[in-house]
Each structure stands twice: as structure tokens, then as C-alpha cells.
């Protein structure tokens, strides 16, 4: 997670600004989980589709579709197992789901991609807003404690960046990665409600809000690319004269069977090439 600062930018529409507020907030410090995404799966024909929340809910405040323009009703569309994190769909539920076997279609099936791990065959896959439309947003109150990883403030490891921000000097932020960083499947990128921007834009907006300074954000990411391509095209990043570079490759390198050592060497090479021309540049590896 990179967006570890809390804040909000009100330059967008009111609803989107409110959504950005909780996206950039720290759920582990709150008593309310806002719009947690669920993907319902039907394991077999003898069970109804289910999904699990991060925490045991004390009170469900809302269950909506991903666009947040359809409200689902408890008892009619879903049930909540008392004292459990499990939400189960009803027989006539309006909430979308997938059967488990649909997630592992035969080779050459439409909307699928080849499996590179754990056996042969394909995985259910599609670009655009297909997965977005299959998700459900649940807002609920809880009292449990988050025992997972908690992001920490990275300022001490980014002294040049922090100095510029604190002095309200403009910051050149460059994002360089694959489809995740380009913005694929973010609702704003695919043009569907609630039109949330990709994570890079959220980071830049939040830094501007917190430090009251200008963040010049440039996204040089491109879908389907690997770290080898990153080395060949690092000149695009250098041309932006970056103060801070977020390097975010990996998914395609793994499918290309690049070894961890090769991946690490490629990332180090990109960093070295940037430092040769921009000695003050700092890096976040995402």
C-alpha cells in the first residue's frame, strides 16, 4: 500500500470526493469499514454464494453494488451469520456472483487467461469493468483489531522528498510500471461509476492536500510490460526530472518466469540510470 496518508481533495464531484476521503483513510484506526469489496463465489450446487469480510460486523450500514447506485436489502438479497465474517446470498439475490468452476475455465475459453501456477488450464479474466461489476461494497461497524501489516511513515527514508514537501516546494512524482499502475480496472479509467482515479493520482492528490504544495504527477506506466522494457524506456522517466519515482513492475515478470535475482537486478539498473542524470531522485518500490 502506498497511499498511507489520510486526507481528501475536493476538486472532484461531491460524491467522488467523499469516496476519496475514506479510500485514503486508515481503516485500522477506524470503527467503520467503508465500502469493503466482496466477490461472491458459489463453491458447489449445494451451497449459496458466500464471501468473507475482514472483520466481524457489529452492524451492517449498507451493502451496495460497486457503482454505489443499487442498495441491497438484508434478508432479501443477503444474510449475515451472527458472530461471523460470512455474508451469504439468498436464492433470489440481486447480488452478482460466480461459481467456483467458472473461475477455472478450460483452455482457450473466452474471458480467460492461461494459468502459470498450480496446474494447467485457464483462469477467468477480463479487462475493463467486468470484475468491477462483479464486486459488492459493504460498509459496516466493527470493533475487531487489525492484526495484519500496518503501513508506516516513509519520510525518514525519503529525506529529499520530505524536505520539498515540508517547504511547500513543487514535487515531480513519476509512476513507472505495468497495467496496475497505468490504471487498468480503476472505475475512473474504465469510465464507470463511481469514477475513482487510479492509485497514482490518489497518492499525488493526497500529498498536495496534506502538504499544501504542487505535485507534478506523470504516469509512464504501460500495460503488459516487464522490467526489461522498463530499462529500455527509463529515459522517459529521466526526461521528467523526477524527485520521486514509484517503480511498480512484477506481475508480468512473474508470468514471464523471470527469477527473483533477475527481477531485482533489473529494478536496480533502472534506479541507477535515473540517479546518473537525476542524483537527488528517490524511489518507492511498489
KAGIFEN-V627409 format. One record per pair of residues at least 4 apart in sequence whose ideal C-beta (glycine too) atoms are under 7 Angstrom apart, sorted by the first residue. I is the first residue (numbers start at 1). J is the second residue. Records with the same first field share a line. If there is no record, write none. Layout:
I: J + J
This chain:
1: 151
2: 199 + 203 + 246 + 284 + 286
3: 24 + 199 + 202 + 203 + 206
4: 151
5: 24 + 206 + 210
6: 24 + 25 + 26
7: 24 + 206 + 209 + 210
8: 17 + 20 + 21 + 24 + 209
9: 17 + 20 + 205 + 208 + 209
10: 17
12: 16 + 17
13: 17
14: 18
15: 19 + 194
16: 20 + 194 + 195 + 196
17: 21
19: 23 + 194 + 196
20: 24 + 202
21: 25
22: 34 + 35
23: 202
24: 202 + 206
25: 30
26: 30
27: 33
28: 146 + 150
31: 141 + 142 + 143
32: 139 + 141
33: 54 + 55 + 139 + 140 + 142
34: 139
35: 137 + 139
36: 53 + 54 + 138
37: 135 + 137
38: 51 + 87 + 135 + 136 + 138
39: 51 + 134 + 135
40: 49 + 50 + 51 + 89 + 95 + 97 + 136
41: 49 + 50 + 97 + 98 + 100
42: 47 + 48 + 49 + 97 + 99 + 100
43: 47 + 100
48: 88 + 89
49: 89 + 97
50: 86 + 87 + 88
51: 87
52: 85 + 86
53: 57 + 85 + 87 + 138
55: 85 + 142 + 144
56: 83 + 84 + 85 + 142 + 144
57: 80 + 140 + 141 + 142
58: 141 + 142 + 143
59: 140 + 141
60: 74 + 80 + 138 + 140
61: 139 + 140 + 141
62: 71 + 139
63: 72 + 78 + 136 + 138
64: 68 + 70 + 71 + 72 + 137
65: 69 + 70 + 136
66: 132 + 133 + 135 + 136 + 137
67: 192 + 193 + 194
68: 137 + 193 + 194
69: 193
72: 77 + 78 + 94 + 95
73: 77
74: 78 + 79 + 80
75: 79
76: 90
77: 89 + 90 + 93 + 94 + 95
78: 87 + 88 + 89 + 90 + 93 + 95
79: 88 + 90
80: 87
81: 86 + 88
89: 93 + 95 + 97
95: 136
96: 133 + 134
98: 102 + 103 + 124 + 134
102: 124
103: 123 + 124
104: 121 + 123
105: 109 + 112 + 122 + 124
106: 121 + 122
107: 121 + 122
109: 122
111: 124 + 125 + 126
112: 122 + 123 + 124 + 125
113: 122 + 123 + 125
114: 122
115: 119 + 120 + 121 + 122 + 123
116: 255
126: 130 + 131
127: 184
128: 190
129: 133 + 187 + 190 + 192
130: 134
131: 135 + 185
132: 185 + 187 + 190 + 192
154: 158
155: 162
158: 162 + 244 + 282
159: 163
160: 164 + 243 + 280 + 282
161: 165 + 171 + 243 + 244 + 282
162: 166
163: 167
164: 169 + 171 + 243
165: 171 + 207 + 211 + 213
166: 211
168: 211 + 212 + 213
169: 213
170: 213 + 214 + 216
171: 213 + 215 + 216 + 243 + 244
172: 216 + 240 + 241 + 242 + 243
173: 204 + 215 + 216 + 217 + 244
174: 218 + 220 + 237 + 240 + 242 + 245
175: 181 + 200 + 219 + 220 + 221 + 246 + 248
176: 220 + 221 + 230 + 237 + 245 + 246 + 247 + 248
177: 181 + 221 + 247 + 248 + 249
178: 221 + 223 + 224 + 225 + 249 + 251 + 252
179: 184 + 223 + 224
180: 184 + 248 + 251
181: 200 + 219 + 221 + 248
182: 219 + 221 + 222 + 223
183: 189 + 198
184: 189 + 223
185: 190
186: 190 + 196 + 197 + 198
187: 192 + 193 + 194 + 195 + 196
188: 195 + 196 + 197 + 198
189: 198
197: 201 + 202
199: 203
200: 204 + 217 + 219
201: 205 + 217
202: 206
203: 207
204: 208 + 215 + 217
205: 209
206: 210
207: 211 + 215
208: 213 + 214 + 215
218: 240
220: 236 + 237
224: 252
225: 229 + 230 + 252
226: 249 + 252 + 253 + 256 + 258
227: 231 + 249 + 253 + 263 + 266 + 267
228: 232 + 266
229: 233
230: 234 + 249 + 266 + 270
231: 266 + 269 + 270
234: 238 + 270 + 273 + 274
235: 239
237: 242 + 245 + 274
238: 274 + 277 + 278
241: 278
242: 274 + 278 + 281
243: 280 + 281
244: 282 + 284
245: 274 + 281 + 283
246: 284 + 286
247: 267 + 270 + 283 + 285 + 286
248: 286
249: 253
250: 254
251: 255
252: 256
253: 258 + 263
258: 262 + 263
259: 263
260: 264
261: 265
262: 266
263: 267
264: 268
265: 269
266: 270
267: 271 + 285
268: 272
269: 273
270: 274
271: 275 + 283
272: 276
274: 278 + 281
275: 279 + 281
